[in-house]
């Protein structure tokens, strides 16, 4: 077992399971995730719980993209790097991080990006940044838009139920590998995340019945 896979096996037990229990987590559409091959997860972000929830509910290990400040924290930084986290400098061109993301996707791994680039406190998904689209187009791999719902309400004193919806894989092979292509793909990724988010809101209002299939 590789070091990264060992880290994921341990992390799912010691971080993932507690997160699942604390949020009464439920996933819809997990069967849409291809079993093999490079892939990009494009996810909205509203709470620190989003990270262990996505990790625990994903059927595959993920190379998450995180801000470099988190990876530089003494002790914690090494722990974050162990499962394959890719550190990126926000707000500037980071060629090293881009190279690592592309290498990860091209080698058949899953690259996980929270598309807004930061946690939002608005209560719903925000404007997506072009990172997920850029990696998918440059590496020639699909994107799975994902929405997380419920973490915007979650507090230790109010452990609200949380759910994740996996969209259908999107491919952007016909788009150019430049800013115009990334922008066009990002618009579609953002639209899909919002559709999934609004669908989850309706599912929660109905009591979160099992076995539902998210919209495309």
ABEGO torsion letter per residue (X at the ends): XBAAAAAAAAAAAAAAAAAAAAAGBBBBGAAABBABEBBBBBBBBABAAAAAAAAAABABBBBBBBBAAAAABBGAAAAAAAAGBBBBBBGBBBAAAAAAAAAAAAAGBBBBBBAAGBBBAAGBBBBBBAAAAAAAAAAGBBBBBBBBBGAAABBAABBBBBBBBBBBBBBAAABBBBAAAAAAAAAAAAAAAAAAAAAAAAAAAAGGBBGBBBBX
